[in-house]
Every structure is written in structure tokens, then in C-alpha cells.
Amino acid sequence: MTNAVNAHPDTARVHDGVVEVIAARTLYDVGHLRPESHFEADLGIDSVIMESVLLSVREHFALSAELPAGPATIGELVDAVRAALADAAAGPGASATEGPGAPATAGAGSDDPVTEAVVAAAMRQTQYQRHQLALDADLEGELGVDSVVLTSVVAEATERLGLTGAAPDLAGATTLRALADALRACDAAARDTGTGTDTGTGTGTGTSTNTARPATSPGADPDGWDHRSMKDFTEQRDPDLFAKTRSFAGYLRSREKDRLYWYGMPLHSQCGNRAVIFDELEGRKREFLMFASNNYLGLANHPSVIEAVCDATRTYGATHTGSRFIGGTNMLHKELERRLAAFKQRPACIVYPGGYSANLGAISALVKSYDTLVVDRLNHMSIVDGARLSGAVRKIYRHNDMADLERILSRSAEDGTGGRLVVADGVFSMHGDLCDLPEIVRLAKEYDARVMIDDAHATGVLGVRGSGTAEHFGLKGEVDLELGTMSKTLAGMGGFVVGEEEVVEYLRYYSNSYVFAANIPAGVAAGLIAAIDVIEAEPERLKRLWTNIGTLRDRLLDAGFDLEHSESAILPIVIGDERRAMEMGRAVRARGLFCQTVVYPGVPLGDARLRVSVTCEHTPQDLDLAAEIFVDAARETGVLPTP
């Protein structure tokens, strides 16, 4: 890349460092970033992103002085950095061994082209700077690189190296160094068989147009089973952007033909203990025993809730046509926020258009690139995406492993200069177990971190009043932020965050998913207020829910199913193998029961399951029939042995 800039080595070194930072912050390929590239006109970098770029450049080169405002091109920014480095080197106490263009931290740099390709790919996919990527740092626990991001890192690294042979064996590759070794071994094996590309040149200009892991062709096995999963299409590369969609379409049609993918079938009735669904594969309506609904307290069908929605819609119209700041705030929004804060027993509340946008908005508003976000490995995808949007250093602790959480908090307290936010699901949506909130709160206090708990599946389910995880553990007021969605127990749409007044007001002005989005319609807000009324007036619904949970859980455990450590209305029937899980899901549906079949990306490969959701509307007869259906379907498909 240095042939594109002045041949002076200091200029080349600074240019490369600046480009690496810009690529990490914007996800542009480095080949797209030329010295003459205009930040706004050519790259679409606005003033907000530019502030992040300038701050990251200063950190990368350890500059104490501010960079001049307003560089228009990459070349101008490189010149500004060179000038700042020259001034620093000429100043009092400058090291005689440091010249312009020498960053204070060497980071993970290496003359080895394979390692360089891995580091460059990791920078772009994670938004870390080079000096933050230690070669021996644990990818998940210290760098927050989960399996989805790792797939992208590997795909980009293989493309940079021009690898076209077999996929690398990533077993045990828990560091960047180990990942580079795996790629190197893969390349060596490919060259031995004459199918690979020599990576010794380190050009990074591989010509492969599809560097994803080669997918097994349908029908490769004697029984015709297609071993591919949805993971095989995430990094399929081709000059035609839509090539991956055609590949996936064929895969999807084959799964639907075998009645294994049955997602998105439309309801033709209310969703209670039973529901009528139009089976698009068979072209007919069918009534099912419904165990795939998050309508835990049955409020979606409650007459008071429905009446409130209708009355408010007649009064205020179908929707409001504006954001909360510009003509989109209705008196019902204010009342809903007041009621949610009171229900959660916190001072203030902000309502977002959805639970997903609540996580995106709250995390990205509070956490910045110099802060650390510490998350449970099994957190919801909205938390993962909020972390990516924030650009923060992301640390992942092993699921509910408090020793691992303490290790991460201890290290980040020693190494970091920014703040720390620990985020965990209250109820883990695919597993049904609870976070270890008492230990999370204790460790956060010890290491001066803040805590946010996502109560999506806990609101209306946990606690004596149903207010969530903090109430369940007797820790009301000890959790800094409680986040929730209103599309589950509360029977509406939208998301919310409750906490201290100053924090909530800050979120109103800095959460892009709140400021730049229309909010929920007034009718929905009225229905949510009515739902809170019902929860408070009819506590027997919560008691009935827990009676039903206990009944079905005991029946499934007695039958020999693995339910992991579920302590909520979510009962996971863990199967592991995707094929067997899909086949059992098909057998369950054939018997007239509908529940979720969860495969990748809902859970990692090898962790497939059926996800059973219990509600207060299920009758004892429903629970008996459900247990019978699950056992019969499991025996038919080999999940349970035949007696």
C-alpha cells in the first residue's frame, strides 16, 4: 500500500496507521482509502464519526496535543499527524530513539504476512485499533470476538491472503496467534496438494470471489441430507452482491420442502393457548396448541387492553407521524413512561420504538470507544449489536461465570481509562435461566462499574409483583438501568429503560434510535397502560403462570428431557444436532403443537433445541397433552429412547 504515498518511510508508516484506524471505525476496506479520499464527499464520514476517528488516531499515535480540526482528506490528516509527531519529538524530553510516525505501542504488528492479514481483518471486523489487539489475548473473553464475528474475521483474512483451498481447522484457535497458525497450516496443506495459494508474498490481494467455508453440496450423503446451516451463507463473497441470496434461496426451499423450516407462518386468530395458523406449505389453516407465544400473562387478548387500544386510536388517530422531539409526543406516551417507572419502582423511564432499539440506543449513547462493555456470552443479539454500534471495547464472560466476570472487570479496571458497563439478560431467551444478579451487582460495585439488565423475558414473570429480575433477587434500586420490551408480557410494542432521572434525560438526547425515530402509536401506549392495570389488579395471573411452568417442567424432566437450568417461563428442550432438532420440531407440529425450533443463528451450531413458552392461559389438559406430544415426537425421532 505504500506505493500510493510518498516513499519516505515515516510518511508511509503514518499513512498506514491512519488508514488502519479509519478502516476500523468505518468498516471500509483499506484498498478504498486513498490519500485523496475526501472524508465527507467520498467516504460519507460525517462530523460525529469524524470525532471518533480523530480521537482514535490520537490514541493510536499517543498524541497528547489536539489534532487540527477539519482535515478534508486522508492525506491532510496524515500530514497533520506527521506534524504533531514531529512537534512531540522535538519537544522537551523527547526520546532519541523515537521518530515521527512511530506509535507508542507496537500492538500486534508483525512482518509475517499471515499474522498481518489476521490482525488487519480483526481490526476491520471488531473496530479495535492495532495496539488493542494483543496476539495472545483470548478472542472471546478479552477481545469480545464471538463466533459470528470470528467467521467474518476468518473470511476476510483468507481473502486477503488469497487462500482458495480447504477451510482452516479452528479448533482451539482462541487467540489471533493461534488463528494465524491455523491459516498458515491450512495454506501449507493446500499447497502440498496443489490447490492453495502461496501466502509468502503477503500481497493481500487474493482473487477468490467466494472465500467462505465451502458448503457441503445437497445430496452428498447417501440419504441426501444437506449438511449446510445458515452459517454457510453469512460470508459468501461474490462481485454480485445478491449471489448469496440465490444460494440461500435454494437451501431454504429444500428445507421447506422437507417441512423442516416452518418460520413466519401467518396467524388467523388470536394467539392464546390455541391458535389458528395458515400452513403455507400445505395451503390450509390448522389449529395448534400454542407454546411459541411470549404472551405470558394472556394480556394480548384481555378485553380491557383491546378496548383501550381501540378507544385511544379513535381519539388520537392511527399514529402520530413524527419523532418524540418533533410533533410525535402524545400525552399517553408521558403517562406510559410514568406508569412504567412506578411499576419498576425507579425514578424515570424512556420509551423507545422497540426493545431492540432500546438496547441499540442506550448502549451506543452511554458507551464509547474508550469505554468497556462487559457482556454475558449468551446475551440477546440486540445487546451484541448495541456493542458494535458503540465501538467500545467488548469483553465477553463465560455464561453466568462470575469468576470470569471478576477477572475481566479486574483487568479492565487496571488497563482502561474509560467507564465500564456490565450488561446481561435477566432471563436468557433461548435457555430460560437467570443471570446471577447478586454477584453481578457485588462485582460491579467492587470494580466501579455500572449495570444494565435486559428484562425482556422477566417483566411480568419474575418477582412477587412481576416487575422483573431486580425484584426477584431483592435488589430493587441496586441495578443502574433496567431495560425491557413491551411486545411480550405487556402485550404491545416498544421498549423502555428505567433508571435515574439524569441518565434517562441524557438518553433522550443522545440515543439515536429515540431521537431519529417515530415512537409507538397512541393506541399502543393506551393498551400498554391498560396491561399494567391488569397486572396490578389481577395478581392471580402470575400465580397461575408459575403453576403451569412447574407442572410442564416436571413432566418434561420426568420424561428425560434436558431443560438445562431453566427458572422461567421458557423451557428449552436441548437436542444439539440441528437435523434431529428440526425433525423433532416437524414431528411435534404434525401432532398439532406449535413451538419454536431454534437453530443457528439463534443458538450456536451443535446447540439446537426446541423452545417451549408457557403462559397462564394453558389449561391442565393443555399441559398434559403437550407433555404427551413432546414425548411421542422425541421417541419417533430418536431424541428419547423407545421404551
FIMI-47228 format. One line per field, with one value per residue (C-alpha): residue number from 1; x, y, z; residue in one letter. Coordinates in steps of 0.25 Angstrom, whole numbers. Layout:
% residues N
pos	NUM, ...
px	X, ...
py	Y, ...
pz	Z, ...
code	A, ...
END
This chain:
% residues 643
pos	1, 2, 3, 4, 5, 6, 7, 8, 9, 10, 11, 12, 13, 14, 15, 16, 17, 18, 19, 20, 21, 22, 23, 24, 25, 26, 27, 28, 29, 30, 31, 32, 33, 34, 35, 36, 37, 38, 39, 40, 41, 42, 43, 44, 45, 46, 47, 48, 49, 50, 51, 52, 53, 54, 55, 56, 57, 58, 59, 60, 61, 62, 63, 64, 65, 66, 67, 68, 69, 70, 71, 72, 73, 74, 75, 76, 77, 78, 79, 80, 81, 82, 83, 84, 85, 86, 87, 88, 89, 90, 91, 92, 93, 94, 95, 96, 97, 98, 99, 100, 101, 102, 103, 104, 105, 106, 107, 108, 109, 110, 111, 112, 113, 114, 115, 116, 117, 118, 119, 120, 121, 122, 123, 124, 125, 126, 127, 128, 129, 130, 131, 132, 133, 134, 135, 136, 137, 138, 139, 140, 141, 142, 143, 144, 145, 146, 147, 148, 149, 150, 151, 152, 153, 154, 155, 156, 157, 158, 159, 160, 161, 162, 163, 164, 165, 166, 167, 168, 169, 170, 171, 172, 173, 174, 175, 176, 177, 178, 179, 180, 181, 182, 183, 184, 185, 186, 187, 188, 189, 190, 191, 192, 193, 194, 195, 196, 197, 198, 199, 200, 201, 202, 203, 204, 205, 206, 207, 208, 209, 210, 211, 212, 213, 214, 215, 216, 217, 218, 219, 220, 221, 222, 223, 224, 225, 226, 227, 228, 229, 230, 231, 232, 233, 234, 235, 236, 237, 238, 239, 240, 241, 242, 243, 244, 245, 246, 247, 248, 249, 250, 251, 252, 253, 254, 255, 256, 257, 258, 259, 260, 261, 262, 263, 264, 265, 266, 267, 268, 269, 270, 271, 272, 273, 274, 275, 276, 277, 278, 279, 280, 281, 282, 283, 284, 285, 286, 287, 288, 289, 290, 291, 292, 293, 294, 295, 296, 297, 298, 299, 300, 301, 302, 303, 304, 305, 306, 307, 308, 309, 310, 311, 312, 313, 314, 315, 316, 317, 318, 319, 320, 321, 322, 323, 324, 325, 326, 327, 328, 329, 330, 331, 332, 333, 334, 335, 336, 337, 338, 339, 340, 341, 342, 343, 344, 345, 346, 347, 348, 349, 350, 351, 352, 353, 354, 355, 356, 357, 358, 359, 360, 361, 362, 363, 364, 365, 366, 367, 368, 369, 370, 371, 372, 373, 374, 375, 376, 377, 378, 379, 380, 381, 382, 383, 384, 385, 386, 387, 388, 389, 390, 391, 392, 393, 394, 395, 396, 397, 398, 399, 400, 401, 402, 403, 404, 405, 406, 407, 408, 409, 410, 411, 412, 413, 414, 415, 416, 417, 418, 419, 420, 421, 422, 423, 424, 425, 426, 427, 428, 429, 430, 431, 432, 433, 434, 435, 436, 437, 438, 439, 440, 441, 442, 443, 444, 445, 446, 447, 448, 449, 450, 451, 452, 453, 454, 455, 456, 457, 458, 459, 460, 461, 462, 463, 464, 465, 466, 467, 468, 469, 470, 471, 472, 473, 474, 475, 476, 477, 478, 479, 480, 481, 482, 483, 484, 485, 486, 487, 488, 489, 490, 491, 492, 493, 494, 495, 496, 497, 498, 499, 500, 501, 502, 503, 504, 505, 506, 507, 508, 509, 510, 511, 512, 513, 514, 515, 516, 517, 518, 519, 520, 521, 522, 523, 524, 525, 526, 527, 528, 529, 530, 531, 532, 533, 534, 535, 536, 537, 538, 539, 540, 541, 542, 543, 544, 545, 546, 547, 548, 549, 550, 551, 552, 553, 554, 555, 556, 557, 558, 559, 560, 561, 562, 563, 564, 565, 566, 567, 568, 569, 570, 571, 572, 573, 574, 575, 576, 577, 578, 579, 580, 581, 582, 583, 584, 585, 586, 587, 588, 589, 590, 591, 592, 593, 594, 595, 596, 597, 598, 599, 600, 601, 602, 603, 604, 605, 606, 607, 608, 609, 610, 611, 612, 613, 614, 615, 616, 617, 618, 619, 620, 621, 622, 623, 624, 625, 626, 627, 628, 629, 630, 631, 632, 633, 634, 635, 636, 637, 638, 639, 640, 641, 642, 643
px	0, 12, 13, 1, 8, 21, 33, 38, 37, 31, 20, 17, 17, 8, -1, -3, -6, -17, -23, -24, -31, -41, -44, -47, -56, -64, -62, -57, -47, -33, -32, -43, -36, -27, -19, -28, -41, -50, -56, -70, -71, -64, -66, -78, -72, -80, -76, -80, -71, -60, -59, -57, -47, -39, -39, -35, -24, -18, -19, -12, -1, -1, -2, -4, -8, -21, -21, -25, -40, -45, -36, -43, -36, -28, -15, -18, -20, -7, 0, -6, -2, 13, 14, 8, 18, 30, 26, 25, 39, 45, 39, 45, 48, 47, 53, 65, 60, 46, 44, 32, 22, 26, 13, 15, 10, 15, 2, 0, 8, 17, 25, 19, 8, -2, -1, -3, -15, -22, -19, -24, -37, -39, -37, -48, -58, -56, -53, -41, -28, -16, -10, -22, -20, -10, -7, -9, -21, -33, -42, -55, -52, -43, -46, -61, -60, -72, -74, -81, -70, -59, -66, -64, -50, -46, -53, -47, -33, -34, -38, -26, -17, -23, -26, -35, -33, -40, -45, -36, -37, -41, -42, -34, -32, -35, -25, -20, -7, -14, -23, -11, -5, -18, -18, -3, -5, -17, -9, 2, -7, -14, 0, 4, -8, -6, -19, -15, -8, 5, 3, 18, 17, 7, 1, -13, -19, -25, -35, -44, -59, -64, -55, -66, -65, -68, -82, -86, -94, -108, -109, -95, -99, -105, -118, -118, -117, -111, -102, -101, -107, -110, -96, -91, -97, -92, -79, -81, -74, -76, -75, -91, -96, -108, -101, -102, -117, -119, -110, -119, -132, -129, -125, -137, -146, -141, -143, -157, -160, -155, -165, -153, -153, -167, -164, -173, -186, -197, -207, -222, -227, -223, -211, -216, -214, -218, -217, -221, -209, -209, -199, -193, -186, -199, -208, -218, -222, -219, -222, -210, -207, -199, -186, -178, -184, -178, -192, -188, -200, -210, -211, -211, -225, -231, -243, -239, -226, -232, -243, -232, -225, -238, -243, -229, -228, -241, -238, -223, -223, -215, -201, -194, -185, -173, -162, -163, -156, -163, -178, -178, -181, -195, -200, -201, -186, -183, -193, -188, -174, -179, -186, -174, -165, -175, -177, -162, -160, -150, -150, -151, -154, -151, -159, -153, -160, -155, -147, -137, -135, -135, -122, -116, -119, -116, -103, -98, -102, -95, -83, -72, -59, -51, -60, -62, -75, -75, -86, -90, -87, -102, -107, -118, -114, -119, -108, -97, -102, -102, -88, -83, -90, -84, -70, -66, -56, -65, -62, -69, -70, -74, -89, -92, -77, -75, -60, -58, -66, -57, -45, -50, -54, -41, -33, -41, -40, -25, -23, -35, -37, -52, -64, -69, -84, -88, -100, -107, -121, -129, -135, -127, -137, -132, -128, -138, -128, -126, -114, -106, -111, -106, -92, -92, -96, -86, -75, -79, -78, -65, -59, -67, -75, -89, -100, -111, -121, -129, -143, -149, -154, -154, -164, -177, -171, -161, -163, -175, -181, -176, -167, -154, -141, -137, -150, -148, -134, -138, -129, -138, -130, -117, -117, -114, -122, -134, -137, -150, -158, -173, -176, -176, -184, -188, -195, -192, -180, -168, -156, -152, -141, -143, -133, -128, -134, -121, -118, -131, -131, -117, -122, -134, -124, -113, -120, -121, -131, -140, -137, -138, -149, -164, -170, -181, -195, -204, -213, -202, -198, -212, -212, -199, -205, -217, -208, -200, -214, -218, -204, -206, -221, -220, -208, -215, -210, -195, -198, -205, -193, -184, -193, -193, -178, -176, -185, -180, -165, -167, -174, -163, -152, -158, -158, -143, -142, -130, -136, -123, -125, -138, -144, -154, -166, -156, -154, -143, -143, -128, -125, -111, -111, -119, -124, -130, -136, -143, -148, -154, -160, -167, -172, -177, -185, -190, -197, -203, -194, -186, -173, -160, -149, -137, -124, -113, -112, -122, -112, -98, -96, -98, -107, -120, -133, -148, -152, -165, -172, -182, -194, -204, -215, -211, -220, -216, -222, -213, -200, -204, -205, -193, -184, -190, -187, -173, -170, -176, -169, -156, -157, -161, -148, -139, -137, -143, -141, -153, -158
py	0, 9, 11, 20, 30, 38, 28, 34, 23, 32, 37, 22, 18, 29, 27, 12, 15, 26, 17, 5, 14, 19, 5, 0, 12, 11, -3, 2, -8, -1, -2, 8, 18, 27, 39, 48, 42, 53, 49, 54, 54, 41, 33, 38, 41, 51, 60, 50, 39, 49, 52, 37, 36, 47, 42, 28, 34, 42, 29, 21, 30, 34, 49, 58, 70, 72, 70, 82, 82, 80, 71, 69, 57, 45, 52, 64, 56, 48, 62, 67, 54, 55, 70, 66, 55, 64, 74, 64, 58, 72, 76, 74, 60, 54, 41, 40, 26, 31, 38, 43, 32, 22, 19, 18, 4, -6, -14, -27, -23, -33, -35, -49, -47, -57, -50, -37, -42, -47, -34, -25, -34, -33, -18, -16, -26, -22, -7, -9, -1, -9, -6, -12, -26, -34, -46, -55, -49, -58, -55, -57, -53, -42, -37, -40, -47, -57, -68, -59, -48, -59, -65, -51, -49, -63, -60, -46, -52, -63, -53, -44, -56, -61, -75, -83, -97, -104, -97, -96, -104, -94, -104, -98, -85, -76, -65, -57, -64, -78, -73, -69, -82, -89, -81, -84, -99, -99, -92, -101, -113, -107, -105, -119, -123, -113, -106, -94, -80, -77, -66, -63, -51, -44, -36, -37, -37, -50, -52, -62, -58, -67, -70, -75, -89, -98, -103, -118, -120, -125, -139, -142, -152, -166, -161, -148, -140, -125, -122, -107, -98, -83, -80, -85, -73, -61, -59, -64, -53, -50, -38, -39, -35, -43, -56, -61, -59, -68, -79, -77, -78, -92, -96, -90, -97, -110, -109, -104, -116, -125, -118, -114, -99, -94, -80, -68, -75, -65, -66, -65, -64, -58, -65, -71, -85, -89, -82, -84, -83, -83, -94, -89, -102, -109, -98, -99, -94, -102, -101, -103, -104, -91, -92, -82, -69, -59, -55, -60, -54, -54, -39, -38, -44, -37, -29, -17, -16, -17, -7, 3, 1, 4, 16, 23, 20, 26, 38, 41, 34, 22, 28, 41, 43, 49, 47, 49, 62, 67, 66, 51, 52, 49, 51, 36, 34, 42, 35, 21, 25, 30, 17, 8, 16, 13, -1, -3, 5, 14, 30, 31, 24, 26, 18, 14, 9, -5, -14, -16, -1, 1, -7, -1, 13, 12, 5, 13, 26, 23, 14, 20, 15, 18, 10, -4, -12, -26, -35, -50, -59, -63, -49, -45, -40, -26, -25, -30, -20, -9, -12, -12, 1, 8, 4, 1, -10, -22, -33, -46, -54, -69, -71, -68, -70, -60, -63, -60, -47, -43, -46, -37, -26, -26, -25, -14, -6, -7, -5, 5, 19, 20, 15, 0, -5, -19, -24, -37, -43, -45, -57, -63, -64, -77, -84, -79, -78, -65, -57, -57, -43, -43, -46, -36, -25, -28, -29, -16, -8, -14, -10, 3, -2, 1, -10, -11, -23, -27, -31, -35, -48, -45, -33, -39, -52, -50, -44, -44, -33, -37, -25, -33, -38, -28, -30, -45, -44, -33, -23, -12, 1, -7, -8, 5, 2, -8, -10, -17, -19, -17, -28, -39, -39, -25, -29, -17, -11, -3, -4, 4, 7, 12, 18, 31, 44, 50, 37, 36, 50, 48, 36, 45, 54, 44, 31, 32, 21, 30, 44, 40, 30, 31, 25, 15, 20, 26, 14, 4, 13, 13, -3, -4, 5, -4, -16, -10, -8, -23, -28, -20, -23, -38, -44, -58, -58, -58, -69, -77, -75, -81, -93, -96, -95, -104, -114, -115, -114, -126, -134, -132, -134, -147, -152, -150, -137, -127, -114, -108, -99, -92, -84, -76, -78, -82, -97, -101, -116, -117, -127, -122, -127, -118, -129, -136, -123, -119, -134, -133, -120, -125, -137, -128, -119, -132, -135, -121, -114, -101, -97, -91, -99, -92, -94, -85, -73, -73, -83, -87, -99, -112, -106, -107, -108, -107, -94, -96, -84, -86, -76, -74, -77, -92, -101, -114, -122, -114, -117, -132, -132, -124, -134, -146, -139, -136, -150, -157, -148, -150, -165, -164, -156, -163, -152, -161, -176, -184, -192
pz	0, 2, -13, -12, -3, -2, -2, 11, 21, 32, 23, 19, 33, 38, 26, 29, 43, 40, 29, 39, 49, 38, 33, 47, 50, 37, 32, 19, 12, 13, -2, -3, 6, -3, 1, -8, -2, 3, 17, 14, -1, -4, 9, 15, 29, 36, 47, 58, 52, 49, 64, 67, 56, 61, 76, 71, 63, 75, 83, 73, 71, 86, 83, 95, 86, 79, 64, 56, 53, 39, 31, 18, 12, 17, 12, 20, 33, 30, 29, 42, 49, 44, 48, 62, 63, 59, 69, 80, 76, 76, 90, 104, 108, 94, 92, 83, 78, 74, 61, 54, 51, 62, 70, 85, 85, 75, 77, 69, 57, 50, 38, 36, 25, 31, 44, 38, 30, 42, 50, 39, 37, 52, 53, 42, 47, 62, 61, 70, 68, 65, 79, 85, 78, 86, 79, 91, 96, 97, 86, 93, 108, 105, 92, 91, 78, 77, 67, 57, 57, 57, 44, 37, 42, 36, 23, 21, 25, 15, 5, 8, 7, -6, 1, -8, -2, 9, 21, 33, 45, 56, 68, 79, 72, 83, 80, 68, 68, 68, 57, 49, 51, 47, 34, 31, 33, 24, 13, 15, 13, 1, -5, -3, -11, -21, -18, -10, -12, -6, 5, 5, -3, 7, -4, 2, -12, -13, -25, -19, -20, -10, 2, 11, 17, 5, 7, 6, -6, -5, -6, -3, 7, 3, 10, 2, 15, 13, 24, 22, 32, 31, 35, 22, 15, 24, 18, 3, -5, -20, -28, -30, -16, -18, -21, -6, -7, -18, -11, 1, -6, -11, 2, 8, -2, 1, 16, 14, 4, 15, 25, 34, 32, 36, 40, 38, 36, 38, 49, 46, 60, 74, 80, 93, 98, 84, 71, 56, 47, 31, 27, 15, 12, 11, 7, 18, 32, 44, 59, 68, 83, 84, 92, 84, 89, 99, 104, 117, 125, 114, 113, 98, 98, 110, 107, 115, 107, 94, 97, 102, 88, 81, 89, 88, 73, 71, 79, 74, 61, 55, 58, 60, 48, 56, 65, 80, 79, 66, 68, 72, 87, 92, 106, 106, 104, 116, 124, 120, 124, 138, 140, 135, 145, 156, 152, 152, 165, 158, 157, 142, 129, 114, 103, 90, 78, 81, 91, 80, 78, 93, 94, 82, 87, 101, 99, 88, 95, 108, 104, 95, 88, 100, 110, 112, 111, 118, 114, 116, 105, 103, 103, 93, 79, 81, 92, 83, 72, 82, 86, 71, 69, 81, 76, 91, 95, 97, 107, 108, 121, 121, 123, 137, 141, 152, 154, 139, 140, 152, 144, 133, 142, 149, 137, 131, 143, 143, 128, 124, 126, 122, 129, 129, 127, 130, 122, 124, 121, 133, 127, 115, 104, 98, 111, 121, 132, 140, 142, 155, 158, 173, 169, 157, 166, 176, 166, 159, 172, 175, 162, 160, 148, 144, 142, 132, 132, 120, 126, 113, 118, 132, 133, 137, 140, 151, 165, 174, 166, 153, 152, 148, 151, 162, 170, 168, 175, 185, 178, 175, 173, 172, 157, 150, 138, 135, 121, 115, 103, 103, 92, 101, 115, 113, 100, 92, 84, 88, 98, 110, 120, 135, 144, 150, 144, 139, 132, 125, 121, 115, 107, 102, 95, 91, 87, 72, 72, 80, 75, 60, 60, 62, 74, 77, 73, 84, 83, 86, 98, 103, 102, 110, 121, 122, 122, 134, 141, 139, 144, 157, 158, 155, 162, 161, 146, 151, 161, 150, 141, 151, 154, 139, 138, 149, 144, 130, 135, 144, 133, 123, 133, 137, 123, 122, 114, 116, 121, 125, 137, 133, 144, 136, 126, 115, 115, 105, 101, 97, 86, 80, 66, 56, 47, 59, 65, 52, 51, 65, 62, 50, 58, 68, 58, 51, 65, 66, 75, 71, 78, 73, 66, 69, 61, 56, 58, 69, 76, 73, 64, 72, 82, 74, 83, 83, 91, 99, 105, 116, 118, 129, 119, 117, 124, 131, 119, 110, 119, 119, 104, 102, 110, 103, 89, 93, 98, 85, 76, 83, 82, 68, 64, 74, 83, 94, 94, 91, 103
code	M, T, N, A, V, N, A, H, P, D, T, A, R, V, H, D, G, V, V, E, V, I, A, A, R, T, L, Y, D, V, G, H, L, R, P, E, S, H, F, E, A, D, L, G, I, D, S, V, I, M, E, S, V, L, L, S, V, R, E, H, F, A, L, S, A, E, L, P, A, G, P, A, T, I, G, E, L, V, D, A, V, R, A, A, L, A, D, A, A, A, G, P, G, A, S, A, T, E, G, P, G, A, P, A, T, A, G, A, G, S, D, D, P, V, T, E, A, V, V, A, A, A, M, R, Q, T, Q, Y, Q, R, H, Q, L, A, L, D, A, D, L, E, G, E, L, G, V, D, S, V, V, L, T, S, V, V, A, E, A, T, E, R, L, G, L, T, G, A, A, P, D, L, A, G, A, T, T, L, R, A, L, A, D, A, L, R, A, C, D, A, A, A, R, D, T, G, T, G, T, D, T, G, T, G, T, G, T, G, T, S, T, N, T, A, R, P, A, T, S, P, G, A, D, P, D, G, W, D, H, R, S, M, K, D, F, T, E, Q, R, D, P, D, L, F, A, K, T, R, S, F, A, G, Y, L, R, S, R, E, K, D, R, L, Y, W, Y, G, M, P, L, H, S, Q, C, G, N, R, A, V, I, F, D, E, L, E, G, R, K, R, E, F, L, M, F, A, S, N, N, Y, L, G, L, A, N, H, P, S, V, I, E, A, V, C, D, A, T, R, T, Y, G, A, T, H, T, G, S, R, F, I, G, G, T, N, M, L, H, K, E, L, E, R, R, L, A, A, F, K, Q, R, P, A, C, I, V, Y, P, G, G, Y, S, A, N, L, G, A, I, S, A, L, V, K, S, Y, D, T, L, V, V, D, R, L, N, H, M, S, I, V, D, G, A, R, L, S, G, A, V, R, K, I, Y, R, H, N, D, M, A, D, L, E, R, I, L, S, R, S, A, E, D, G, T, G, G, R, L, V, V, A, D, G, V, F, S, M, H, G, D, L, C, D, L, P, E, I, V, R, L, A, K, E, Y, D, A, R, V, M, I, D, D, A, H, A, T, G, V, L, G, V, R, G, S, G, T, A, E, H, F, G, L, K, G, E, V, D, L, E, L, G, T, M, S, K, T, L, A, G, M, G, G, F, V, V, G, E, E, E, V, V, E, Y, L, R, Y, Y, S, N, S, Y, V, F, A, A, N, I, P, A, G, V, A, A, G, L, I, A, A, I, D, V, I, E, A, E, P, E, R, L, K, R, L, W, T, N, I, G, T, L, R, D, R, L, L, D, A, G, F, D, L, E, H, S, E, S, A, I, L, P, I, V, I, G, D, E, R, R, A, M, E, M, G, R, A, V, R, A, R, G, L, F, C, Q, T, V, V, Y, P, G, V, P, L, G, D, A, R, L, R, V, S, V, T, C, E, H, T, P, Q, D, L, D, L, A, A, E, I, F, V, D, A, A, R, E, T, G, V, L, P, T, P
END
